[in-house]
Amino acid sequence: MSESIVVLQKRDHAELDRLLERYEADSPAGRRETFRKIVNLVTTHAFAEEEVLFPAARRALGVGEHITAEIESEHQRINELLKEMEPLVPGDTAFEQRVSELFPLLRLDVRNEEDRLLGALEKALDEKALRRIGVAWLLAKKAAPSRGHPAIPRRPPGNLLAGIPLFFVDRLRALFARWRHAPQ
């Protein structure tokens, strides 16, 4: 049986919170892998929101445009920070300065989504509609780019058209990075 978009979103948000706490408690050496997981979760989650959840919210809610535009703005800044952080290493001063902006922004994004958007959707839609959105969201998340791409549009169809090739580019980059760092 499929799960509602609310359940799926909250599950990802709980996982993100665990990863942020792990990163903050970890040594600089352990932070690299945790941060890679944060980036993958955040980028795939946000892409699926922008592709599926936000258009559904704009259709279902009278205030959907206002709420989603605000969250899309947060997503844009998150993507910009992730792009800036790509050449940096956890523990470096420049990296950690960006973390000090990124993590509060991620937590604010979660609050806005759960308190404002998901709550309003639960009131506006029945469980069947929430489950349909959940199925579509999961499919979009599986096909999403896994790195920050601030230059792609935040709304369909532009994000979908850009996201499809970026899905493959990101997976190839990750494969080559693992191969390059594999023990010899």
HELIX and SHEET records of a PDB file:
HELIX    1   1 ILE A    5  ALA A   25  1                                  21    
HELIX    2   2 PRO A   28  ALA A   48  1                                  21    
HELIX    3   3 GLU A   49  LEU A   53  3                                   5    
HELIX    4   4 PHE A   54  ALA A   60  1                                   7    
HELIX    5   5 GLY A   64  MET A   85  1                                  22    
HELIX    6   6 THR A   93  ARG A  111  1                                  19    
HELIX    7   7 ASN A  112  LEU A  118  3                                   7    
HELIX    8   8 GLY A  119  ALA A  124  1                                   6    
HELIX    9   9 GLU A  127  LYS A  142  1                                  16    
HELIX   10  10 GLY A  158  ARG A  180  1                                  23    
END                                                                             
